[in-house]
Amino acid sequence: DGGITQSPKYLFRKEGQNVTLSCEQNLNHDAMYWYRQDPGQGLRLIYYSQIVNDFQKGDIAEGYSVSREKKESFPLTVTSAQKNPTAFYLCASIPSSGRGHNEQFFGPGTRLTVL
Amino acid sequence: DAKTTQPTSMDCAEGRAANLPCNHSTISGNEYVYWYRQIHSQGPQYIIHGLKNNETNEMASLIITEDRKSSTLILPHATLRDTAVYYCIVRAYPWGRRSSDMRFGAGTRLTVKP
């Protein structure tokens, strides 16, 4: 079945360490997104990519980095510069930008806890 | 870009209709209304979208006022599994590169009670 996978479901890291969250989709979608969600809050956009080898900062990009070397993959690195990295991270994708009312598909999320 | 206002929380009795309101008074002509829901610790799930006509699918109905400044998502026969946070989002069509196109607010926490 097609879908978006994020791994791992739960991730623990020590403060000061960089950590990379995986997001893979086999839906042949062009655009991919990373969101952060804190308890009781909505989703905040970190980075998005409309096409391979191109990505744009969202509303809260500081302390994060991404790459989009393949259409299927959009990994997010949480760097030591991110002051409060403990959160629920969601990856999403849509078929293509600017065409049709394509719904956004979300992965199951990764819950990152920095100790 | 249009922003949305939703009540923080609502309760609904199992088997009854759940009516979730959303205010989007600054919506512009090329913006559609989308609804998603998020069950605890899962990714959000698309429910329905519309421009100005009422829409219905297997999950819900969407009623948009004539002036398009507000809308209501209706779950006709709520079940316990409908307990979730419901997000109302306005999005321009064709949607573009702006990060605001994908902005989710705090949503409404719907609790369906037995």
gemmi code that builds the backbone of each chain (N, CA, C; Angstrom):
import gemmi

chains = {
    "A": [
        ("ASP", (0.833, -1.200, 0.000), (0.000, 0.000, 0.000), (0.867, 1.250, 0.000)),
        ("GLY", (0.410, 2.308, -0.692), (1.159, 3.544, -0.693), (0.909, 4.329, 0.564)),
        ("GLY", (1.914, 5.118, 0.940), (1.735, 5.941, 2.122), (3.002, 6.661, 2.486)),
        ("ILE", (2.956, 7.292, 3.642), (4.105, 8.017, 4.175), (4.565, 7.309, 5.439)),
        ("THR", (5.843, 7.050, 5.516), (6.382, 6.402, 6.707), (7.360, 7.338, 7.390)),
        ("GLN", (7.261, 7.346, 8.700), (8.202, 8.093, 9.514), (8.788, 7.134, 10.535)),
        ("SER", (10.075, 7.224, 10.684), (10.690, 6.342, 11.669), (11.776, 7.090, 12.422)),
        ("PRO", (11.991, 6.719, 13.685), (11.165, 5.810, 14.470), (9.912, 6.516, 14.997)),
        ("LYS", (9.043, 5.802, 15.671), (7.850, 6.394, 16.258), (8.223, 7.244, 17.469)),
        ("TYR", (9.175, 6.739, 18.261), (9.661, 7.461, 19.436), (11.184, 7.551, 19.343)),
        ("LEU", (11.721, 8.702, 19.704), (13.156, 8.929, 19.598), (13.621, 9.727, 20.805)),
        ("PHE", (14.694, 9.237, 21.405), (15.258, 9.927, 22.566), (16.693, 10.319, 22.245)),
        ("ARG", (17.057, 11.541, 22.599), (18.424, 12.013, 22.361), (18.869, 12.851, 23.541)),
        ("LYS", (20.180, 12.909, 23.678), (20.743, 13.770, 24.706), (20.844, 15.189, 24.170)),
        ("GLU", (20.751, 16.116, 25.078), (20.867, 17.526, 24.708), (22.217, 17.775, 24.051)),
        ("GLY", (22.199, 18.591, 22.986), (23.435, 18.920, 22.292), (23.751, 18.031, 21.106)),
        ("GLN", (22.988, 16.949, 20.942), (23.215, 16.051, 19.812), (22.290, 16.410, 18.664)),
        ("ASN", (22.821, 16.324, 17.455), (21.971, 16.437, 16.285), (21.224, 15.117, 16.094)),
        ("VAL", (20.030, 15.192, 15.538), (19.267, 13.971, 15.267), (18.500, 14.151, 13.959)),
        ("THR", (18.464, 13.097, 13.162), (17.769, 13.156, 11.878), (16.526, 12.285, 11.904)),
        ("LEU", (15.397, 12.888, 11.522), (14.119, 12.185, 11.454), (13.849, 11.812, 10.009)),
        ("SER", (13.428, 10.579, 9.831), (13.211, 10.059, 8.480), (11.771, 10.274, 8.033)),
        ("CYS", (11.598, 10.594, 6.747), (10.279, 10.656, 6.125), (10.398, 10.124, 4.705)),
        ("GLU", (9.661, 9.081, 4.425), (9.680, 8.457, 3.100), (8.241, 8.298, 2.602)),
        ("GLN", (8.038, 8.576, 1.297), (6.714, 8.360, 0.717), (6.846, 7.633, -0.616)),
        ("ASN", (5.934, 6.714, -0.851), (5.900, 5.979, -2.118), (4.638, 6.308, -2.905)),
        ("LEU", (4.177, 7.548, -2.727), (2.956, 8.016, -3.382), (3.262, 8.779, -4.668)),
        ("ASN", (4.542, 8.937, -4.988), (4.971, 9.724, -6.141), (4.542, 11.188, -6.011)),
        ("HIS", (4.497, 11.681, -4.788), (4.115, 13.063, -4.553), (5.299, 13.996, -4.757)),
        ("ASP", (5.004, 15.178, -5.306), (6.064, 16.151, -5.541), (6.434, 16.936, -4.286)),
        ("ALA", (5.426, 17.393, -3.569), (5.667, 18.304, -2.457), (5.661, 17.565, -1.119)),
        ("MET", (6.595, 17.948, -0.265), (6.676, 17.341, 1.067), (6.877, 18.434, 2.101)),
        ("TYR", (6.428, 18.142, 3.335), (6.383, 19.151, 4.394), (6.804, 18.552, 5.732)),
        ("TRP", (7.389, 19.402, 6.576), (7.641, 19.029, 7.959), (6.941, 20.030, 8.874)),
        ("TYR", (6.212, 19.460, 9.861), (5.542, 20.261, 10.862), (6.019, 19.845, 12.252)),
        ("ARG", (5.889, 20.779, 13.151), (6.140, 20.492, 14.562), (4.845, 20.739, 15.323)),
        ("GLN", (4.557, 19.867, 16.292), (3.377, 20.044, 17.121), (3.759, 19.900, 18.588)),
        ("ASP", (3.417, 20.911, 19.371), (3.623, 20.876, 20.811), (2.306, 20.550, 21.497)),
        ("PRO", (2.347, 20.052, 22.729), (1.113, 19.604, 23.403), (0.022, 20.655, 23.397)),
        ("GLY", (-1.163, 20.278, 22.942), (-2.306, 21.178, 22.947), (-2.242, 22.275, 21.898)),
        ("GLN", (-1.278, 22.199, 21.015), (-1.101, 23.241, 20.007), (-1.422, 22.694, 18.614)),
        ("GLY", (-1.556, 23.640, 17.678), (-1.716, 23.240, 16.295), (-0.374, 22.880, 15.671)),
        ("LEU", (-0.373, 22.713, 14.350), (0.841, 22.356, 13.628), (1.549, 23.621, 13.159)),
        ("ARG", (2.848, 23.638, 13.288), (3.636, 24.762, 12.788), (4.603, 24.256, 11.724)),
        ("LEU", (4.657, 24.983, 10.622), (5.433, 24.546, 9.468), (6.911, 24.851, 9.662)),
        ("ILE", (7.746, 23.826, 9.489), (9.195, 23.991, 9.663), (9.864, 24.244, 8.309)),
        ("TYR", (9.716, 23.303, 7.408), (10.275, 23.391, 6.055), (9.311, 22.719, 5.085)),
        ("TYR", (9.395, 23.119, 3.823), (8.660, 22.411, 2.804), (9.469, 22.377, 1.518)),
        ("SER", (9.152, 21.392, 0.695), (9.861, 21.199, -0.567), (8.834, 20.922, -1.657)),
        ("GLN", (8.873, 21.738, -2.690), (7.902, 21.565, -3.781), (8.429, 20.621, -4.849)),
        ("ILE", (9.774, 20.438, -4.869), (10.376, 19.646, -5.922), (11.747, 19.184, -5.445)),
        ("VAL", (12.268, 18.158, -6.063), (13.582, 17.638, -5.694), (14.638, 18.741, -5.803)),
        ("ASN", (15.558, 18.729, -4.850), (16.681, 19.673, -4.789), (16.256, 21.109, -4.539)),
        ("ASP", (15.061, 21.288, -4.045), (14.596, 22.624, -3.696), (13.765, 22.545, -2.426)),
        ("PHE", (13.981, 23.464, -1.500), (13.162, 23.505, -0.287), (13.135, 24.943, 0.230)),
        ("GLN", (12.108, 25.229, 1.025), (11.879, 26.572, 1.529), (11.659, 26.532, 3.032)),
        ("LYS", (12.072, 27.593, 3.713), (11.818, 27.695, 5.146), (10.344, 27.941, 5.393)),
        ("GLY", (9.863, 27.335, 6.459), (8.511, 27.613, 6.919), (8.550, 28.684, 7.987)),
        ("ASP", (7.626, 28.584, 8.946), (7.512, 29.618, 9.963), (8.514, 29.482, 11.115)),
        ("ILE", (9.034, 28.269, 11.327), (9.913, 28.044, 12.484), (11.134, 27.224, 12.079)),
        ("ALA", (11.862, 27.664, 11.059), (12.963, 26.873, 10.502), (14.248, 26.918, 11.335)),
        ("GLU", (14.374, 27.883, 12.232), (15.640, 28.032, 12.963), (15.949, 26.797, 13.800)),
        ("GLY", (17.176, 26.293, 13.637), (17.584, 25.121, 14.392), (17.294, 23.808, 13.682)),
        ("TYR", (16.747, 23.891, 12.486), (16.428, 22.700, 11.690), (17.095, 22.797, 10.320)),
        ("SER", (17.337, 21.637, 9.708), (17.806, 21.605, 8.336), (17.176, 20.417, 7.627)),
        ("VAL", (17.076, 20.527, 6.314), (16.462, 19.463, 5.511), (17.275, 19.251, 4.243)),
        ("SER", (16.962, 18.165, 3.553), (17.505, 17.914, 2.222), (16.419, 17.228, 1.410)),
        ("ARG", (16.522, 17.362, 0.100), (15.544, 16.692, -0.783), (16.298, 16.209, -2.022)),
        ("GLU", (17.087, 15.183, -1.809), (17.899, 14.622, -2.887), (17.102, 13.650, -3.745)),
        ("LYS", (16.050, 13.076, -3.154), (15.202, 12.143, -3.888), (13.748, 12.548, -3.693)),
        ("LYS", (12.942, 12.248, -4.672), (11.529, 12.598, -4.592), (10.856, 11.926, -3.407)),
        ("GLU", (11.304, 10.711, -3.084), (10.632, 9.922, -2.068), (11.006, 10.304, -0.639)),
        ("SER", (12.090, 11.050, -0.470), (12.653, 11.213, 0.856), (12.855, 12.680, 1.216)),
        ("PHE", (12.534, 13.032, 2.467), (12.670, 14.417, 2.930), (13.080, 14.385, 4.394)),
        ("PRO", (14.323, 14.047, 4.690), (14.743, 13.949, 6.086), (14.900, 15.308, 6.756)),
        ("LEU", (14.594, 15.336, 8.026), (14.697, 16.552, 8.846), (15.762, 16.342, 9.915)),
        ("THR", (16.716, 17.258, 9.979), (17.721, 17.208, 11.037), (17.420, 18.275, 12.074)),
        ("VAL", (17.310, 17.823, 13.304), (17.121, 18.736, 14.425), (18.511, 18.989, 14.998)),
        ("THR", (18.984, 20.188, 14.886), (20.355, 20.473, 15.300), (20.409, 20.910, 16.756)),
        ("SER", (21.616, 20.992, 17.261), (21.797, 21.423, 18.656), (21.426, 22.892, 18.838)),
        ("ALA", (21.272, 23.613, 17.737), (20.882, 25.020, 17.803), (19.399, 25.201, 18.103)),
        ("GLN", (18.618, 24.139, 17.971), (17.189, 24.221, 18.254), (17.024, 24.177, 19.776)),
        ("LYS", (16.518, 25.261, 20.327), (16.540, 25.436, 21.779), (15.541, 24.554, 22.523)),
        ("ASN", (14.479, 24.175, 21.890), (13.463, 23.379, 22.566), (12.963, 22.290, 21.608)),
        ("PRO", (13.771, 21.280, 21.351), (13.444, 20.321, 20.298), (12.419, 19.257, 20.668)),
        ("THR", (12.130, 19.082, 21.929), (11.174, 18.042, 22.322), (9.795, 18.393, 21.784)),
        ("ALA", (9.250, 17.526, 20.908), (7.964, 17.794, 20.261), (7.562, 16.574, 19.438)),
        ("PHE", (6.377, 16.668, 18.861), (5.848, 15.663, 17.934), (6.057, 16.206, 16.525)),
        ("TYR", (6.777, 15.449, 15.685), (7.116, 15.920, 14.354), (6.323, 15.141, 13.307)),
        ("LEU", (5.681, 15.887, 12.415), (4.838, 15.291, 11.388), (5.351, 15.639, 10.008)),
        ("CYS", (5.403, 14.638, 9.161), (5.777, 14.810, 7.765), (4.515, 14.663, 6.915)),
        ("ALA", (4.427, 15.432, 5.845), (3.247, 15.358, 4.981), (3.668, 15.512, 3.529)),
        ("SER", (2.786, 15.118, 2.627), (3.063, 15.281, 1.197), (1.757, 15.512, 0.454)),
        ("ILE", (1.873, 16.091, -0.720), (0.750, 16.209, -1.640), (1.245, 15.930, -3.040)),
        ("PRO", (0.335, 15.534, -3.959), (0.767, 15.094, -5.278), (1.598, 16.123, -6.041)),
        ("SER", (1.116, 17.369, -6.116), (1.883, 18.385, -6.807), (1.326, 19.738, -6.432)),
        ("SER", (2.165, 20.728, -6.545), (1.737, 22.056, -6.155), (0.979, 22.715, -7.298)),
        ("GLY", (0.012, 23.501, -6.951), (-0.655, 24.340, -7.930), (-1.619, 23.638, -8.855)),
        ("ARG", (-1.839, 22.346, -8.613), (-2.747, 21.644, -9.502), (-3.756, 20.845, -8.711)),
        ("GLY", (-4.994, 21.245, -8.769), (-6.039, 20.447, -8.140), (-6.129, 20.656, -6.650)),
        ("HIS", (-7.222, 20.191, -6.101), (-7.454, 20.318, -4.671), (-6.905, 19.110, -3.973)),
        ("ASN", (-5.631, 18.904, -4.112), (-5.071, 17.695, -3.547), (-5.000, 17.756, -2.041)),
        ("GLU", (-5.542, 16.733, -1.402), (-5.467, 16.690, 0.043), (-4.043, 16.394, 0.460)),
        ("GLN", (-3.733, 16.819, 1.648), (-2.409, 16.613, 2.207), (-2.424, 15.296, 2.983)),
        ("PHE", (-1.478, 14.425, 2.695), (-1.354, 13.152, 3.392), (-0.285, 13.281, 4.466)),
        ("PHE", (-0.577, 12.777, 5.649), (0.353, 12.877, 6.764), (0.912, 11.513, 7.149)),
        ("GLY", (2.151, 11.524, 7.627), (2.722, 10.328, 8.211), (2.256, 10.158, 9.646)),
        ("PRO", (2.659, 9.073, 10.293), (2.208, 8.798, 11.670), (2.899, 9.636, 12.723)),
        ("GLY", (3.985, 10.319, 12.355), (4.661, 11.196, 13.297), (5.797, 10.524, 14.055)),
        ("THR", (6.743, 11.343, 14.492), (7.835, 10.903, 15.373), (7.814, 11.790, 16.606)),
        ("ARG", (7.787, 11.142, 17.757), (7.819, 11.909, 19.010), (9.260, 11.946, 19.498)),
        ("LEU", (9.856, 13.128, 19.454), (11.242, 13.324, 19.851), (11.302, 13.870, 21.269)),
        ("THR", (12.086, 13.213, 22.091), (12.313, 13.691, 23.460), (13.803, 13.897, 23.656)),
        ("VAL", (14.162, 15.108, 24.014), (15.570, 15.426, 24.279), (15.767, 15.497, 25.784)),
        ("LEU", (16.690, 14.672, 26.252), (16.891, 14.539, 27.703), (18.005, 15.468, 28.189)),
    ],
    "B": [
        ("ASP", (-3.411, 36.541, 4.218), (-4.102, 35.258, 4.111), (-5.160, 35.156, 5.181)),
        ("ALA", (-6.262, 34.493, 4.830), (-7.367, 34.370, 5.761), (-6.957, 33.509, 6.938)),
        ("LYS", (-7.420, 33.889, 8.125), (-7.206, 33.079, 9.307), (-8.560, 32.528, 9.733)),
        ("THR", (-8.523, 31.512, 10.557), (-9.760, 30.886, 11.018), (-9.843, 30.950, 12.520)),
        ("THR", (-11.078, 30.960, 13.017), (-11.349, 30.940, 14.450), (-12.290, 29.790, 14.736)),
        ("GLN", (-11.907, 28.943, 15.681), (-12.716, 27.797, 16.060), (-12.837, 27.743, 17.576)),
        ("PRO", (-13.939, 27.191, 18.084), (-14.011, 27.001, 19.542), (-12.937, 26.016, 19.980)),
        ("THR", (-12.472, 26.188, 21.193), (-11.399, 25.348, 21.702), (-11.853, 23.905, 21.875)),
        ("SER", (-13.063, 23.729, 22.382), (-13.532, 22.368, 22.634), (-15.047, 22.286, 22.514)),
        ("MET", (-15.535, 21.067, 22.238), (-16.971, 20.795, 22.163), (-17.219, 19.363, 22.585)),
        ("ASP", (-18.410, 19.125, 23.133), (-18.835, 17.771, 23.456), (-20.034, 17.409, 22.594)),
        ("CYS", (-20.195, 16.122, 22.359), (-21.326, 15.643, 21.583), (-21.702, 14.258, 22.103)),
        ("ALA", (-22.996, 13.982, 22.147), (-23.452, 12.660, 22.578), (-23.342, 11.675, 21.427)),
        ("GLU", (-22.943, 10.468, 21.734), (-22.818, 9.425, 20.722), (-24.145, 9.229, 19.988)),
        ("GLY", (-24.065, 9.143, 18.660), (-25.256, 8.958, 17.843), (-25.925, 10.243, 17.405)),
        ("ARG", (-25.563, 11.330, 18.030), (-26.119, 12.625, 17.639), (-25.209, 13.296, 16.615)),
        ("ALA", (-25.733, 14.341, 15.974), (-24.924, 15.086, 15.008), (-23.977, 16.025, 15.755)),
        ("ALA", (-22.754, 16.067, 15.275), (-21.767, 17.012, 15.800), (-21.621, 18.144, 14.784)),
        ("ASN", (-21.837, 19.367, 15.252), (-21.741, 20.537, 14.376), (-20.570, 21.397, 14.834)),
        ("LEU", (-19.531, 21.451, 14.024), (-18.327, 22.183, 14.397), (-18.240, 23.464, 13.573)),
        ("PRO", (-18.281, 24.616, 14.244), (-18.251, 25.879, 13.506), (-16.829, 26.375, 13.254)),
        ("CYS", (-16.716, 27.199, 12.220), (-15.442, 27.834, 11.902), (-15.725, 29.214, 11.323)),
        ("ASN", (-15.029, 30.191, 11.841), (-15.171, 31.556, 11.332), (-13.959, 31.895, 10.482)),
        ("HIS", (-14.222, 32.377, 9.278), (-13.125, 32.788, 8.374), (-13.566, 34.049, 7.659)),
        ("SER", (-13.763, 35.105, 8.448), (-14.380, 36.328, 7.938), (-13.524, 37.061, 6.914)),
        ("THR", (-12.228, 36.776, 6.863), (-11.365, 37.491, 5.910), (-11.019, 36.632, 4.696)),
        ("ILE", (-11.787, 35.598, 4.476), (-11.511, 34.692, 3.352), (-11.608, 35.450, 2.030)),
        ("SER", (-10.718, 35.135, 1.114), (-10.734, 35.802, -0.178), (-11.311, 34.864, -1.244)),
        ("GLY", (-11.533, 35.454, -2.430), (-12.287, 34.738, -3.445), (-11.681, 33.436, -3.928)),
        ("ASN", (-10.367, 33.321, -3.866), (-9.729, 32.105, -4.381), (-9.355, 31.131, -3.275)),
        ("GLU", (-9.904, 31.350, -2.092), (-9.581, 30.457, -0.972), (-10.704, 29.469, -0.690)),
        ("TYR", (-10.298, 28.229, -0.533), (-11.216, 27.154, -0.213), (-11.158, 26.862, 1.283)),
        ("VAL", (-12.189, 26.246, 1.797), (-12.237, 25.822, 3.189), (-11.969, 24.322, 3.241)),
        ("TYR", (-10.989, 23.937, 4.012), (-10.631, 22.532, 4.198), (-10.819, 22.151, 5.668)),
        ("TRP", (-11.199, 20.906, 5.872), (-11.281, 20.362, 7.231), (-10.427, 19.098, 7.313)),
        ("TYR", (-9.658, 19.032, 8.401), (-8.871, 17.848, 8.744), (-9.190, 17.490, 10.198)),
        ("ARG", (-8.876, 16.260, 10.561), (-8.979, 15.905, 11.967), (-7.746, 15.112, 12.382)),
        ("GLN", (-7.439, 15.182, 13.676), (-6.270, 14.507, 14.206), (-6.670, 13.747, 15.462)),
        ("ILE", (-6.581, 12.445, 15.363), (-6.798, 11.601, 16.528), (-5.492, 11.564, 17.302)),
        ("HIS", (-5.596, 11.450, 18.597), (-4.443, 11.612, 19.483), (-3.202, 10.869, 19.005)),
        ("SER", (-2.093, 11.638, 18.888), (-0.779, 11.079, 18.548), (-0.721, 10.423, 17.168)),
        ("GLN", (-1.620, 10.841, 16.274), (-1.550, 10.383, 14.891), (-1.423, 11.591, 13.980)),
        ("GLY", (-1.133, 11.355, 12.706), (-1.106, 12.434, 11.744), (-2.511, 12.877, 11.393)),
        ("PRO", (-2.711, 14.139, 11.029), (-4.040, 14.614, 10.626), (-4.553, 13.880, 9.395)),
        ("GLN", (-5.871, 13.819, 9.311), (-6.555, 13.115, 8.225), (-7.495, 14.082, 7.522)),
        ("TYR", (-7.430, 14.112, 6.204), (-8.325, 14.965, 5.421), (-9.777, 14.507, 5.586)),
        ("ILE", (-10.702, 15.484, 5.700), (-12.123, 15.145, 5.794), (-12.871, 15.614, 4.552)),
        ("ILE", (-12.808, 16.910, 4.272), (-13.638, 17.472, 3.215), (-13.147, 18.871, 2.881)),
        ("HIS", (-13.505, 19.388, 1.725), (-13.219, 20.780, 1.401), (-14.338, 21.339, 0.526)),
        ("GLY", (-14.409, 22.685, 0.454), (-15.430, 23.315, -0.376), (-15.088, 24.772, -0.641)),
        ("LEU", (-15.772, 25.345, -1.634), (-15.571, 26.747, -1.994), (-16.766, 27.587, -1.547)),
        ("LYS", (-17.937, 27.310, -2.082), (-19.120, 28.067, -1.687), (-20.378, 27.208, -1.625)),
        ("ASN", (-20.358, 26.106, -2.315), (-21.496, 25.196, -2.250), (-21.325, 24.221, -1.096)),
        ("ASN", (-22.433, 23.741, -0.597), (-22.369, 22.722, 0.445), (-21.825, 21.427, -0.158)),
        ("GLU", (-21.047, 20.724, 0.619), (-20.424, 19.494, 0.153), (-20.717, 18.361, 1.125)),
        ("THR", (-20.798, 17.155, 0.591), (-21.018, 15.973, 1.426), (-20.186, 14.826, 0.887)),
        ("ASN", (-19.585, 14.081, 1.798), (-18.932, 12.833, 1.420), (-19.260, 11.774, 2.460)),
        ("GLU", (-18.563, 10.669, 2.409), (-18.904, 9.563, 3.304), (-18.564, 9.864, 4.761)),
        ("MET", (-17.750, 10.866, 4.988), (-17.351, 11.176, 6.361), (-18.201, 12.282, 6.982)),
        ("ALA", (-18.516, 13.312, 6.191), (-19.108, 14.509, 6.787), (-19.786, 15.362, 5.727)),
        ("SER", (-20.454, 16.416, 6.217), (-21.013, 17.454, 5.351), (-20.385, 18.789, 5.733)),
        ("LEU", (-20.231, 19.642, 4.732), (-19.670, 20.968, 4.946), (-20.688, 21.987, 4.470)),
        ("ILE", (-21.096, 22.866, 5.381), (-22.050, 23.927, 5.065), (-21.295, 25.245, 5.117)),
        ("ILE", (-21.279, 25.972, 4.014), (-20.594, 27.262, 3.936), (-21.659, 28.334, 3.759)),
        ("THR", (-21.582, 29.389, 4.567), (-22.581, 30.456, 4.467), (-22.459, 31.178, 3.127)),
        ("GLU", (-23.517, 31.860, 2.769), (-23.550, 32.510, 1.454), (-22.448, 33.561, 1.311)),
        ("ASP", (-22.146, 34.274, 2.406), (-21.081, 35.274, 2.342), (-19.691, 34.663, 2.532)),
        ("ARG", (-19.645, 33.362, 2.757), (-18.411, 32.573, 2.899), (-17.587, 32.956, 4.121)),
        ("LYS", (-18.149, 33.678, 5.039), (-17.381, 34.114, 6.202), (-17.377, 33.079, 7.318)),
        ("SER", (-18.164, 32.063, 7.193), (-18.137, 30.997, 8.191), (-18.601, 29.690, 7.568)),
        ("SER", (-18.280, 28.616, 8.257), (-18.706, 27.306, 7.780), (-18.937, 26.394, 8.972)),
        ("THR", (-19.610, 25.279, 8.707), (-19.879, 24.289, 9.743), (-19.605, 22.903, 9.191)),
        ("LEU", (-18.822, 22.153, 9.919), (-18.601, 20.745, 9.596), (-19.609, 19.931, 10.381)),
        ("ILE", (-20.298, 19.040, 9.699), (-21.315, 18.226, 10.359), (-20.941, 16.752, 10.255)),
        ("LEU", (-20.826, 16.116, 11.426), (-20.685, 14.658, 11.490), (-22.068, 14.140, 11.852)),
        ("PRO", (-22.783, 13.514, 10.935), (-24.220, 13.267, 11.135), (-24.557, 12.331, 12.295)),
        ("HIS", (-23.746, 11.343, 12.531), (-24.011, 10.402, 13.622), (-22.680, 10.113, 14.317)),
        ("ALA", (-22.331, 10.973, 15.253), (-21.006, 10.874, 15.865), (-20.838, 9.569, 16.634)),
        ("THR", (-19.659, 8.993, 16.516), (-19.300, 7.804, 17.285), (-18.115, 8.138, 18.183)),
        ("LEU", (-17.824, 7.236, 19.092), (-16.705, 7.470, 20.005), (-15.397, 7.636, 19.240)),
        ("ARG", (-15.290, 6.985, 18.083), (-14.070, 7.087, 17.286), (-13.909, 8.437, 16.606)),
        ("ASP", (-14.941, 9.263, 16.654), (-14.833, 10.610, 16.083), (-14.202, 11.595, 17.059)),
        ("THR", (-13.914, 11.145, 18.270), (-13.228, 12.015, 19.233), (-11.846, 12.358, 18.686)),
        ("ALA", (-11.603, 13.657, 18.484), (-10.373, 14.099, 17.822), (-10.312, 15.618, 17.882)),
        ("VAL", (-9.203, 16.169, 17.392), (-9.099, 17.615, 17.176), (-9.408, 17.882, 15.708)),
        ("TYR", (-10.312, 18.816, 15.466), (-10.754, 19.127, 14.109), (-10.208, 20.495, 13.702)),
        ("TYR", (-9.539, 20.529, 12.556), (-8.911, 21.746, 12.068), (-9.660, 22.287, 10.856)),
        ("CYS", (-9.930, 23.567, 10.888), (-10.522, 24.271, 9.756), (-9.415, 25.137, 9.157)),
        ("ILE", (-9.188, 25.008, 7.861), (-8.089, 25.716, 7.200), (-8.622, 26.345, 5.930)),
        ("VAL", (-8.185, 27.559, 5.635), (-8.490, 28.143, 4.341), (-7.219, 28.148, 3.507)),
        ("ARG", (-7.377, 27.792, 2.272), (-6.220, 27.611, 1.417), (-6.547, 28.136, 0.032)),
        ("ALA", (-5.630, 28.924, -0.531), (-5.858, 29.495, -1.859), (-5.744, 28.405, -2.916)),
        ("TYR", (-6.488, 28.582, -3.994), (-6.375, 27.696, -5.161), (-6.101, 28.550, -6.382)),
        ("PRO", (-5.170, 28.226, -7.244), (-4.216, 27.165, -6.989), (-3.239, 27.573, -5.891)),
        ("TRP", (-3.032, 26.668, -4.980), (-2.185, 27.015, -3.850), (-0.740, 27.017, -4.273)),
        ("GLY", (-0.009, 27.854, -3.613), (1.333, 28.111, -4.108), (2.425, 27.795, -3.114)),
        ("ARG", (3.469, 28.550, -3.156), (4.676, 28.223, -2.409), (4.680, 28.830, -1.011)),
        ("ARG", (3.716, 29.674, -0.710), (3.748, 30.348, 0.570), (3.502, 29.380, 1.716)),
        ("SER", (4.267, 29.527, 2.760), (4.115, 28.635, 3.902), (2.742, 28.791, 4.537)),
        ("SER", (2.140, 29.948, 4.378), (0.837, 30.167, 4.991), (-0.243, 29.305, 4.358)),
        ("ASP", (0.021, 28.789, 3.199), (-0.962, 27.903, 2.582), (-1.203, 26.656, 3.397)),
        ("MET", (-0.269, 26.274, 4.233), (-0.361, 25.015, 4.960), (-0.425, 25.257, 6.463)),
        ("ARG", (-1.110, 26.280, 6.886), (-1.106, 26.645, 8.294), (-2.302, 26.054, 9.033)),
        ("PHE", (-1.994, 25.277, 10.060), (-3.011, 24.686, 10.924), (-3.048, 25.456, 12.236)),
        ("GLY", (-4.217, 25.841, 12.692), (-4.367, 26.482, 14.002), (-4.504, 25.449, 15.097)),
        ("ALA", (-5.078, 25.839, 16.213), (-5.202, 24.930, 17.358), (-6.386, 23.984, 17.227)),
        ("GLY", (-7.352, 24.318, 16.369), (-8.482, 23.435, 16.116), (-9.481, 23.365, 17.255)),
        ("THR", (-10.496, 22.510, 17.072), (-11.521, 22.240, 18.091), (-11.367, 20.804, 18.563)),
        ("ARG", (-11.263, 20.644, 19.865), (-11.191, 19.295, 20.432), (-12.611, 18.791, 20.654)),
        ("LEU", (-13.045, 17.850, 19.830), (-14.379, 17.258, 19.947), (-14.300, 15.994, 20.783)),
        ("THR", (-15.129, 15.940, 21.812), (-15.230, 14.737, 22.639), (-16.620, 14.149, 22.465)),
        ("VAL", (-16.688, 12.935, 21.961), (-17.965, 12.245, 21.814), (-18.149, 11.367, 23.032)),
        ("LYS", (-19.279, 11.584, 23.708), (-19.516, 10.884, 24.973), (-20.599, 9.826, 24.812)),
        ("PRO", (-20.452, 8.693, 25.514), (-21.462, 7.621, 25.393), (-22.789, 8.011, 26.034)),
    ],
}
model = gemmi.Model(1)
for chain_id, residues in chains.items():
    chain = gemmi.Chain(chain_id)
    for i, (resn, *xyz) in enumerate(residues, 1):
        res = gemmi.Residue()
        res.name, res.seqid = resn, gemmi.SeqId(i, " ")
        for name, pos in zip(("N", "CA", "C"), xyz):
            atom = gemmi.Atom()
            atom.name, atom.element = name, gemmi.Element(name[0])
            atom.pos, atom.b_iso = gemmi.Position(*pos), 0.0
            res.add_atom(atom)
        chain.add_residue(res)
    model.add_chain(chain)
structure = gemmi.Structure()
structure.add_model(model)
structure.setup_entities()
